[in-house]
Amino acid sequence: DAKTESKNVEKEKSHGWEQGGKLFGTEVTENTFQGAGFKNKEKALETLRLLDGRDITYQFQIINSMYNRAKVIYKRTTDKEKRQNLNEAIEVFEEWIDDYKSHSRAKENFSYLPLEIVEGYTALAKHYGLKDTGFLEVYKEADGDLKKLRNKKLTDDVITWDVHRNNNLKPVVNKIKEEYIPLYETDEPLRSLPTKEHVQLIMWGYSSEPTKIKKAIPTINEKINKVKL
């Protein structure tokens, strides 16, 4: 009857079925993502497309949350068609999660360096003649908060800074691996300082050795001055 149907609709709304494009009822703001959803296969695939290029651990966080919410609603839904649609969405997310785990994709994540470390390498970046990417300025504006980078778009573009950062890091990381480029200088006077390619990564807020590069910061200016002598 109409009363029962109305109750079911309210129930589904309260458990995230109608979310206005956001994960409903999540206290953690990091788990909200505009345009995401799981009402059917198409919406699930659109969610994957919207997340593509973002930090891989962030993608997992959102998709895993969606997957678990969809399963909860599936159990509470009696409508056959809605159950079928939800099941297909769950399968889409499940396939992505299986691939993420089986290929250890968490390793692909470019974790963010603290703002002060990136700032500490501006002199060495200048010494190497590296072009300013604009990332440091944006990172400063965001107060070193990576969550803000996920919402900040490039001027006149739809792409956000976190995606732009990942797009620029990947080729440099691949080049270092494929060409066996060392991460640190071996010749004096710059010995033990990061190489040009390593500093490229640092200026995008990433290094696989954050502790080591932090310790090297106090020696940068002294070593650069020796080169000039």
Secondary structure by P-SEA (a helix, b strand, c coil): caaaaaaaaaaaaaacccccccccccccccccccccccccaaaaaaaaaaaccccaaaaaaaaaaaaaaaaaaaaacccaaaaaaaaaaaaaaaaaaaaaaaacccccccccccaaaaaaaaaaaaaacccccaaaaaaaaacccaaaaaacccccccccaaaaaaaaaaaaaaaaaaaccccccccccccccccaaaaaaaaacccccaaaaaaaccaaaaaaaaaac
